[in-house]
Amino acid sequence: MKNTIASVLFFGLLSTQLFAQETPENWHLLDKNEHNTPGISLDKAYELLRENKKKSSTIIVAVLDSGLDIEHEDIQPVLWANPKEIKGNGQDDDNNGYVDDIHGWNFIGGPNGESLEAETLELTRFYKKLKAQFEGKNKFNISPEEQEDYMEFLDYMEAFNEGKSDLEASIKSNTEEFEYFDKLIPPLQKAVGKKTFSEKELRKAKLKGADLENARSNFFRIVERNKNKNLTAEKLIAHYEELASRMEMLKTRLEYNYSLDFNGRALIGDDYSNVTEKDYGNNDVTKRSEHGTHVSGIIGAVRNNGIGMDGIADNILIMPIRNTPMGDESDKDVANGIRYAVDNGARIINMSFGKDYSPQKEVVDAAVKYAQEKGVLLVHGAGNDNKNTDYFYNYPSALLQDGSVASNWIEVGASSVELNEELPATFSNYGTMSVDIFAPGVDIFATLPDNTYDTRSGTSMAAPVVSGVAALLFSYFPHLTPEEVKTIITESGTVYDLMVNRPGSESQVPFSSLSKTGKIVNAYQAVKLALEKYDK
C-alpha cells in the first residue's frame, strides 16, 4: 500500500460528513431557543403535558418498511403483538387471512418462509414489457396503433439506460477508496480481535508480518494527519463500515433493480395481476431490517431507559409490516400493508419509501381512502431526489386519481441541523403544493439491528419524526381525528425566516417556499396548540 494513495484517498474525504462538526446525537429532539438547534423541542412538550396533568393511552403505529429487528433491546418492549393470534400453532386464529401473524406480516415473503430482499424497479418492468414488443423495430415499421406505445418505449429505454449508467458510475467512483480501506482495515480488525478498536488497542496489538505492520503504520498516519479534524480510530472504522455497506447496496441494486431477467414475484408465489388478492406472504418481518429498525426507533424506541436513544412517543406499540424490498415496492403490497394496519388497530401508518411510477395506483388509492374512512393517519417521506414534486411524481401520493387529495396524509421533507442556507437537506424533495412540512432528517441517531445504534439520513428519517409527534398527540389527546392532528402539526410548526439553498442547487430561495407551510415540525408547539384548541 502506497502512502501517497492513503493521503490522496483520505484527503478526498474532507468534503464528507466524516469531519463535520460534532452535533448532539439527539439534536432532532432539541429546542431552537435553548440549544440553537432546529429540533422539535420534545422535552418541553413532555414538560407541558406534565404541567397539565395529561395522561396517555397506548397508540399503535404501523411501520410499512423493509423489516424490523423485533428482538432489539430498545424495540422489543414496544413491539405490537396480535392479541387474537396464538403463537406457533400454524393456524389463522383470528380469521384475518394471515396465519400466525403474531408481530405483523411480510407481504414480500414466500409460502415456505423465504423473503424477497431485492427487486426490480417499476421502470425496469415497464421497459421489459415494451422491449419484448418493440425491440428491433422503429417508427417506420410499426402500425399507427402502436405509435403511442412505441414513444413510451423510447422514453423508458432512455430512462433505464441513464439510471443504470448512473449506478455504474457511482460504483466506479467509490471503488478505489473502498478497495484501499478494504485492504487496510479488515486485517487489522482480525489481528486486534475486535470490529471497532481504539488507537491504544491497535498500538498494543501484537502483529505478525510486515504487511500488518505496514497496515498499522498507514492507519495511524491517516489518523494523525487528520487529528485537527477530530478524526479517531473509531470514526475511521465507522467510515469504512459505512462505505462497505454502501458498496454492497450499490452492487445489489445494479444486480437486481435493472435486471431484465429477475422476477421477484416467483418467490412470493402470488398472482401479481390480481390486485384484490391478499392471502400471500409469511409472518417473518425480520429480514433486511436495518431501514425499518432505524425508522421504528425514531418513532418510539423506549424512552428514559438509559439504553441507546429515546424515541419520540412514550406510549406506543410498533406494528411491523414488510412491503419494501431493495427496489420498487409493488402497489399491491403497499395497498395490502395499509389495509392490514388499519384492520389491526393502527392509528398511524409510517411510509418511508417511494418510487417514480405507480402502474396500479387505483388499488393504493382505494386503500388510502379506506384508511381515511377508518380514521387512520398516513405519514409519507417526500423522497431523496432533490426534486420539486409539484412537477415530478413520487408515489405513493396524497393526490388521488379522481383528483381529490387525501385529508389523512402528511408529506414530509427533510431538514438538517444547520441554521443557515443548508437548513433543508441537500437530498430532500420539496414542493409548495405537494410537501406539507419539513422535519429533521439528517444524521438522525437511532436503533439498528443487533442492539446497535448509528446515524442515518433521508426523508425516511424525517417521516418517522412526524409520525412520532403524531403518535404523541393521539396518545395524550385520543379524541383527535387524523385531520385534526395534521392541522395541529402543520399550523404549529416553527417558521424559519431564512434564504436557503434549494435542494440539489446553490440557488437561494426562501425556506418558506419549499413546502405548503414553510415550517419544521415542533412537538412543543403542537402540544401547546392541542391544549389550547382541542383539549376536552
Buried (B, 14 or more C-beta within 10 A) or exposed (E): EEEEBBBEBBEEBEEEEBBEEEBEBBBBBBBBEEBEBBBBBBBBBBEBBEEEEBEBEBBBBBBBBBBBBBEBBBBBEBBBBBEEBEEEEEEBBBEBBBBBBBBBBBBBBBEEEBBBBBBBBBBBBBBBEBBEEBEEEEEEEBEEEBEEEBEBBEBBBEBBEEBBEEBEEBBEEBEEBBEBBBEBBBBBBEBBEBEEBBBEEBEEBEBEEEEBEBBBEBBBBBBEBBEEEEBEBEBBBBBBBBBBEBBEEBEBBBEBBBBEEBEBBEBBBBEBEEBEEBEBBBBBBBBBBBBBBBBBBBBBBBBEEEBBBBBBBBBBBBBBBBBBBBBBBBBBBBBBBBBBBBBBBBBBBBBBBBBBBBEBBBBBBBBBBBBBEBEBBBBBBBBBBBBBBEEEBBBBBBBBEEEEEBEBBBBBBBBBBBEEBBBBBBBBBBBBBBBBBBBBBBBBBBBBBEBEBBBBBBBBBBBBBBBBBBBBBBBBBBEBBBBBBBBBBBBBBBEBEBEBBBBBEEEEBEBBEBBBBBBBBBBBBBBBBBBEEBBE
